[in-house]
Amino acid sequence: MANVKYKVTLTDEERSELQQLIQKGGKGYRIRHAQILLKLDDVPENADWTYDKIKGAYGAMHNTIANIAKRFVFEGLEAALGRREQENRRRKVTGDIEARIVAIACSDPPEGRSSWTLKLIAGELIRLEVVDCISDVTVGEVLKKNETKPWRVKEWCIPEVSAEYVARMEDVLDVYQRPYDPLLPVVCIDETNKQLIKETRIPGTPGQLEKVDYVYERNGVANVFMIFEPLVGKRETIVNETRNSVDFANVLKYTSDVMYPHAEKIVLVTDNLNTHLTASLYKAFLPAEANKLAKRFEWHYTPKHASWLDMAEIEIGVMCRQALKKPLPDIESFERQVRTWTLRRNAECSKVNWRFTTKDARIKLKCLYPTIT
């Protein structure tokens, strides 16, 4: 396995999960992918398991084995257990068939289904004897070129009309309109994570392209918390390997005791992630300390499915574009990259030019407001 392009290195937890999946039995592709992953695992006892030997044992082609390893490295275990959609040859579809495809896509889905999928539409065409056979790829191509584009959904554009949504939205927008007060800083907190991938790069030179080594290897996940004070253009980033309730509680303690120890109260804006609760403080600290920390914050939540109102999410987007576009091999280099970006960004005193107000929302998002009769 020394010369494979994508190295698979499983954790003990992942090995246990794969073994349990196999023990459940069955002949599904997930079982076979689990067996292949266990043989691809970079451990001494698998030294003799070449692609040819895996192919002979499990009937998988070399490309399939390589794709399983690639998905594991870049997307994680669950993606590696899944099946990649195959690119089928384009089939010529008549106008009548195209019209039927669009009509089905725009109709109510079958009972027990919340929406049509490409495979369901293909199956429905065959059931109705519109065609003898058709692939979901062909169905997708037809829908893609159709002007109605029924497969396109932008959930954030059409949130549920509710008083709760409007109340939380206006609450956050009003917070953003407050004048700057160093004793009452407005702070936004959010987090994201990235896969760590080992690779070797040779930097480009004049006349020479940058070279990337043939081998990629997943090396865990790094999580980064963003603590952002938009009115000042100040942010702090905290990198670790997990993102649970205790981690969030420690971030709040750092914000309170290190970043703003002299503030009378910290005005906190965050989204509705299940760890973003006062309860997280009680999971991490003794009740007296947890209660003391909770009272240091004035909590403001964005509406559900509207995390775009949290300006920390905007800052995370900037960080990902400027500093994290290329994969990093380990937590140390990831932390160093994020720290360097944070220092530079703070030195520039970069702020968010937020111009969307409550007054604007009542005009532009009027459709979201409940109708008073």
C-alpha positions, 0 to 999 in steps of 0.5 A: 500500500506504500504507493497508493495515492490516497492513504486511509488511516482509520481511528479506533472508533472508525474501525469499530464502527466499520466492524459493527456495520459488517457484523449486521450482515447483508450484501449492500454496497455499504458493507462492501465499502466497509470491508474495503476500507478496513483492508485499505487501512494503513496498518502493518497487518494490511501490508499485503492487501494490494488493490489486486488482492482487494479486487479479488476478495470483494469484486471491486474495480481499481477505480472503485477502490481508489474512489472510496479511498479518495472520498474518505480522505477528502470527505470523511467516513460516511462519504466513503461508505456511500456510492458515487453517482455514475455519469451515464451517457446522454440520451436523446429525449424528445419534447414530449418526454421532456414535458412529462419530466417537467410535469412530474417534477412540478406535481405533488410527490408520491405518498411517503415522500416529501419531494421528488428526486431524480431517481423517483422521476425516472422510475415514474416515467417507466411506471407510466410507460412513457419510456422503457428506460431512462437514467436519473442523470438524463432526467437531471439534464432535462430539468437543468435546461428547463426555464422553470428549474423546479429542482432549485430550492433556496430555503433561506429566501423563503423562511416560514412566516412566523412571529417568532422569526420576525421577533428574533430578526428585528431583535438582532437588527436592533442590536446592530444599530446600537452605538458603540459602547466599550462597556457593552460590546456587541460580540458575534460568535460562530464556528466551522470545521475543516478536514486536515489532509496531508499532502506535499506541495512544491511552490510554483516558480516563474515558468513552472506550475505549482506541483502537488504530490501524488499521495493524499491522506486524511489527518482528522478535523480541525474546528475554529471558533470565531469571536467577532466584535464588528463595530471595532473590527476585532476578532479572536479565533480559537482552534481545537479538535472538537466543537461540543458544549464544553468547548463552547462554554470555554469560548464564552469564558475566554470571551468574558475573562480574557477579551472583555474582563472590564465590560459591564455586560457582553451583548452576544449574538449567536445562532441556534446550534444545540450547543449555543445554550446557557446549559453548556456553561453548567456542563463545563463549570461548577454551578456558581461559576456557570451562573456568574458567566451566564449573567455576563452575557446578554443573549440574542439568537438569530432566527432558525435557518437565518444564521446569515444574521450572525456577522461572525459567519461573514467573517468565517467566510472571509477567513475560509477564502483568504486562508483556508482554501488549500488543505492543511496537514495537521492541527498545528499548521492549521492553528498557525495559519488561522492565527497569522490570518487573525493577526493580519486581519486585526491589524487591518481593523477590517469591519463589516459594512452592515447596512440592513436595518429593521426599517429595511426588513419591514419593507424588503421582507414584508412577506415574512411578517404575519398578517394582522386582521 
